[in-house]
Amino acid sequence: MRDLTVVSLFSGGGGFDIGFKQNGFKTVFATDNWETACKTLETNNISDHIVCSDIREVDFNWIKLREQKIDCLIGGPPCPPYSQTRHYLTQKKDGFEDETSGFAVPEYFRAVEELDPTVFVFENVDGFMFKTHKEALEYVKERSKQLGYKIVFKVINCANYGIPQTRKRFICVGVKGELPDFVFPEETHSNEENSDKLPWVTAGDVMSDYDTITEDEMNQRPGAKHYDLLKEIPPGDNYLFFTEKRGHPNPLFKWKSRYWTFLLKLSPNRPSWTIQASFSNNQGPFHWKNRFLRIEELKRLQTFPDEYHLEGDFKEQWRQLGNAVPPLLSSTLAKKLKELYFVNEEVPLK
């Protein structure tokens, strides 16, 4: 009996790894370049070995020699070079030319080459499939083919897998050429009327037991100088509520003049919008009771276990959650991978 082995890259707070662990996989090596995230991985015993380092300094050959067989490689290279917001930051380069993380995608495939895993799972923002990032997607296709992997990829909406968040993510699964093609798990939830699937899980479904406001929260002013405006915005709406196009009698903003998340407020009757990595005073989503979200609520929206401990201060914990792959999504993918490629392996279920 043996564990199914996983190597985890750009591990962050460990969301990807949690879902694989729930399905009998064992992370034998995890790495990230952020010390706080690495401490979170250590605190929660995510991996046998955790290396806090620039990925360009990691020797994957050492891992292969130690483990001999790597079943799965997982990871989501930093997404800012491929995000929608990068279009507005004209002073910054995107894709492979990004100064801070443009190297990450090629480094992921260096790991594929040196580790030779049976399968790999690559995650990024949905912008990875935009025409403006064609170079990166073509690289993934060509490099996978060169290394002998067949790939299947798509943009998925996490809400369609029971996650209380309409978080869209690019998922690419590569399998060795002799193996059958990967088939994405069937979606379990839907927002369509008369669907035979379960309805979307809403923010209210998972956050209702946090609905009371604390004394400290009564003194919060989310939205900063626009706090009084935030209080007027209905749940599920944003600053566009105060535009002429929406019929406001005293318009305060021009249509699409701000980021869409500006003064964005959750509705208890639908999933959250994507939780961003950076905490902001005026960029939502905010709670429908006009307060900042709590870390405990972010865990619920990202499907982290309540008891999972995050290191760092409030903003650092927020960043780890906002950057994470929701464990429920990871678990769904891991379960399908196990069913397709490791069903005959005798492994202990964690």
C-alpha positions, 0 to 999 in steps of 0.5 A: 500500500502506498500514498499517491504522491503530489508535488505542489507548486505556487502552493500559497495557503494550501487550497489545492493540496487540501482537496487532493489530501481528502482523496487519498493523495499525499503532498510530498513536496510543496513550495512557495516564495512567500514566507507567511504562506509557507508557515501556513503550510507547515502549521497545517502539515500540508507536505512532507517537505516545504521549501520557501524559495523562488521557484527558479531555485528549486531542484526538481531532479532532487525530488524525483530521485527521492520519491522515484515516482510522482503521480501528480503535479499541481499548481497555479502560477501567479495570475496577475500577468493574465488578469483582467485588471492588467489591461488597466495597468498600462505601465505594467507588462503582461504575460511572459514579459511581466517582470515579477512572475512572467517566468512562472509558466515556463518554470511550471513546465520545467517541473513537468519535464524533470518530475515526469508526473503521471498527470498534471493540473494547471490552474489560472484565471480565466483571462489565460484564454483571452486572445491577448494572452495567446502566447501563453496558451500556445506555449502550454499546448506546445510544451505539453506536446513536446513532453508527451502529454495530452491536455484538456482545458476549459474555463469553469465556473466554481459555482457550478460545482457547489462552491458559493462563489461565481469564480471563473478559472482556467483549468488544464489537465495533462496526462501521459500520452498512453493514458485515456483523455481526461474528462472534466467532472460533470457539473453538479449545480446550476442557476438555470430554471428547471435544471435537474442539477442542484441550485447554486449555493449562496453566500447566505447559505454558508454565512448565515451563522455569522450574520450578527454584527460585532461592536468593532464592526459597528465602527467600520467604514467599508467604502472609506469616504463612500461609506454612506453611499455603500449603505444605500446600495442594495445587496447584490449591486455596486457603484453602478446603482448611482449612474444615469444609465441605471436611472438614479435621480442624482447620478454620481458616477459615469457608467463603467468609470470604475472597477466593477468591484467598486462598492460591490455588495454581496447578496445572501441570495446568490453566490459571492463574486470572485474573492480577490487576493488584495483586501481593499477599503472600497473594492468589494465584495462587502457584506450585505450588512455594510461591513467588511467580510471576516476571515471565517466568512472567506473560508466558507466562500472558498470552501476551506475547513473552518478549523484550518489555521492561516498564519499572518495578519488579517490582510495576509490571511485574506491574500492567502484565501483570495489566491487559493484554489477552492478545496472543494474544486480541488477535491472534485478534480482529484476524485476524477483523476483518481477514478480515471488513472489511479483506481487500481492503486492501493492507497489509504484514504486520508 
